[in-house]
Amino acid sequence: MAWIPTYDEALTLLQSYNQEPFHLAHARTVSGVLRIFAREMDPGREDYWAVVGLLHDLDFERFPDRHCVAVREILEPLDIEPAMLRAIVSHGWGMTGADVEPELPMEKALFAVDELTGLIGAAVKMRPSGSVMDLEVKSLKKKFKSPSFAAGCSREVIASGAERLGWTLEELMEKTILAMREMESQGCF
């Protein structure tokens, strides 16, 4: 029977491959946003979505040149559930050599929010409050339109992610900001 790790098991696995505080925080952020998105998109599977978010960059720190490819070599011997592995690999579509296109709702959501949470995090650091609580979509769109701001966050992937979900860019930004506000209000970061 395929393994579906609990959140705690996934966190332990993540920490065995990643030690950089930024990577660990990013994994928790993506995990939290996916958990919140699952409430609307796949009720009852919030924990599952959160585990996928937590593990999405499992291979990044050790294998940056093989990101979304090396993760198969790590997770397949552990007999991880194939749908979970598929979702993890799919978030690198078009960027990392990943050969799985995001097609299912969870895959599309992960693809969309991975880069966007990075952009939002960078925007928050520039705010006097240092908080997502007062970040508005209008302000984030200005940052989005400035290619030099958080240049490592692919605007093309973010826009493509919104399109894949059937949402406007503004809807994706708003839903992600709201999810991150909820997380902040609960002391998640």
C-alpha positions as CSV (number, residue, x, y, z in Angstrom):
1,M,0.0,0.0,0.0
2,A,1.3,3.5,-0.9
3,W,2.5,5.7,1.8
4,I,0.7,9.0,2.5
5,P,2.8,10.8,5.1
6,T,1.3,12.7,8.0
7,Y,2.2,16.4,8.3
8,D,4.7,15.5,11.0
9,E,6.3,12.7,9.0
10,A,6.5,15.1,6.0
11,L,8.1,17.8,8.1
12,T,10.7,15.3,9.4
13,L,11.5,14.2,5.9
14,L,11.7,17.9,4.7
15,Q,14.1,18.7,7.5
16,S,16.3,15.8,6.6
17,Y,16.9,17.3,3.1
18,N,16.6,21.0,3.9
19,Q,18.3,23.1,6.6
20,E,18.1,26.6,5.2
21,P,15.5,28.6,7.3
22,F,14.2,30.3,4.1
23,H,13.5,26.9,2.4
24,L,11.8,25.6,5.5
25,A,9.7,28.7,5.9
26,H,8.7,28.7,2.2
27,A,7.6,25.1,2.5
28,R,5.4,25.9,5.5
29,T,3.9,28.9,3.7
30,V,3.0,27.0,0.6
31,S,1.7,24.2,2.8
32,G,-0.5,26.5,4.7
33,V,-1.9,28.3,1.6
34,L,-2.7,24.9,0.0
35,R,-4.4,23.8,3.2
36,I,-6.6,26.9,3.0
37,F,-7.3,26.5,-0.7
38,A,-8.3,22.9,-0.2
39,R,-11.2,24.0,2.0
40,E,-12.9,25.4,-1.1
41,M,-11.4,23.2,-3.8
42,D,-11.3,19.8,-2.2
43,P,-13.0,19.8,1.2
44,G,-11.9,17.1,3.6
45,R,-8.5,16.7,2.1
46,E,-6.8,19.7,3.7
47,D,-4.1,17.7,5.4
48,Y,-3.3,15.9,2.1
49,W,-2.9,19.2,0.3
50,A,-0.8,20.6,3.2
51,V,1.6,17.6,3.0
52,V,2.1,18.1,-0.8
53,G,2.8,21.8,-0.1
54,L,5.3,20.9,2.6
55,L,7.2,18.5,0.4
56,H,7.0,20.4,-2.9
57,D,10.7,21.6,-2.7
58,L,12.0,18.5,-0.9
59,D,14.9,18.1,-3.4
60,F,15.6,21.8,-4.0
61,E,18.3,22.5,-1.5
62,R,20.4,19.4,-2.2
63,F,19.7,19.1,-6.0
64,P,18.9,22.6,-7.3
65,D,19.9,21.6,-10.9
66,R,17.6,18.5,-10.8
67,H,14.7,20.1,-8.9
68,C,11.4,18.2,-9.4
69,V,13.4,15.4,-11.0
70,A,15.6,14.2,-8.1
71,V,12.5,14.2,-5.9
72,R,11.3,11.0,-7.6
73,E,14.6,9.3,-6.6
74,I,13.9,10.3,-3.0
75,L,10.2,9.5,-2.8
76,E,9.7,6.5,-5.0
77,P,11.7,4.1,-2.8
78,L,9.6,5.3,0.1
79,D,6.5,4.1,-1.9
80,I,4.9,7.5,-1.6
81,E,1.4,7.7,-3.1
82,P,1.7,8.2,-6.8
83,A,-0.8,11.1,-6.9
84,M,1.2,12.9,-4.2
85,L,4.4,12.5,-6.1
86,R,2.8,13.6,-9.4
87,A,1.6,16.8,-7.7
88,I,5.0,17.5,-6.3
89,V,6.7,17.0,-9.6
90,S,4.1,19.0,-11.6
91,H,4.9,22.3,-9.9
92,G,8.1,22.4,-11.8
93,W,6.4,22.2,-15.2
94,G,8.1,24.4,-17.8
95,M,10.9,25.4,-15.4
96,T,12.9,22.5,-14.1
97,G,12.8,19.6,-16.5
98,A,9.7,18.2,-14.8
99,D,7.7,16.1,-17.2
100,V,4.4,16.3,-15.5
101,E,2.0,19.1,-16.5
102,P,-0.3,20.4,-13.7
103,E,-3.8,19.2,-14.6
104,L,-5.6,18.4,-11.3
105,P,-6.9,21.2,-9.0
106,M,-4.2,20.6,-6.3
107,E,-1.5,20.5,-9.0
108,K,-2.7,23.8,-10.5
109,A,-3.0,25.4,-7.1
110,L,0.6,24.4,-6.1
111,F,1.9,25.5,-9.5
112,A,0.2,28.9,-9.0
113,V,1.1,29.7,-5.4
114,D,4.7,28.5,-5.3
115,E,6.1,31.5,-7.0
116,L,3.4,33.9,-5.8
117,T,4.0,33.2,-2.1
118,G,7.6,34.2,-2.8
119,L,6.6,37.5,-4.4
120,I,4.2,38.2,-1.5
121,G,6.9,37.4,1.0
122,A,9.3,39.8,-0.7
123,A,6.6,42.5,-0.8
124,V,5.8,42.1,2.9
125,K,9.5,42.5,3.8
126,M,9.4,45.9,2.1
127,R,6.4,47.1,4.0
128,P,6.8,49.3,7.1
129,S,4.6,46.9,9.0
130,G,6.4,43.8,7.9
131,S,3.0,42.2,7.8
132,V,0.8,40.7,5.1
133,M,-2.2,42.0,7.1
134,D,-2.1,45.4,5.3
135,L,-0.9,44.2,1.9
136,E,-3.5,44.9,-0.8
137,V,-3.8,43.4,-4.3
138,K,-3.2,46.8,-5.9
139,S,0.2,47.2,-4.1
140,L,1.2,43.6,-5.0
141,K,0.3,44.2,-8.7
142,K,2.7,47.1,-8.8
143,K,5.4,44.8,-7.5
144,F,4.4,42.2,-10.0
145,K,4.8,44.6,-12.8
146,S,8.3,45.6,-11.7
147,P,10.6,42.9,-13.2
148,S,13.5,43.9,-11.0
149,F,11.5,43.4,-7.8
150,A,11.9,39.8,-6.5
151,A,13.3,38.9,-9.9
152,G,13.6,35.2,-9.1
153,C,9.8,34.9,-8.9
154,S,8.5,34.1,-12.3
155,R,5.6,36.4,-13.4
156,E,5.0,34.1,-16.3
157,V,4.4,31.1,-14.0
158,I,2.2,33.1,-11.7
159,A,0.0,34.3,-14.6
160,S,-0.1,30.9,-16.1
161,G,-1.1,29.4,-12.7
162,A,-4.0,31.8,-12.4
163,E,-5.1,30.9,-15.9
164,R,-4.8,27.2,-15.2
165,L,-7.1,27.7,-12.2
166,G,-9.6,29.7,-14.3
167,W,-9.0,32.7,-12.1
168,T,-7.9,36.2,-13.0
169,L,-4.5,37.2,-11.7
170,E,-6.2,39.5,-9.2
171,E,-8.3,36.6,-7.9
172,L,-5.2,34.5,-7.4
173,M,-3.4,37.3,-5.6
174,E,-6.4,38.1,-3.4
175,K,-7.0,34.5,-2.4
176,T,-3.3,33.9,-1.7
177,I,-3.0,37.2,0.4
178,L,-6.1,36.2,2.3
179,A,-4.7,32.7,3.0
180,M,-1.4,34.2,4.2
181,R,-3.3,36.7,6.4
182,E,-5.1,33.8,8.0
183,M,-1.9,32.0,8.6
184,E,-0.3,35.2,10.1
185,S,-3.2,35.7,12.4
186,Q,-2.7,32.2,13.7
187,G,1.0,32.8,14.3
188,C,2.2,30.6,11.5
189,F,4.8,33.1,10.5
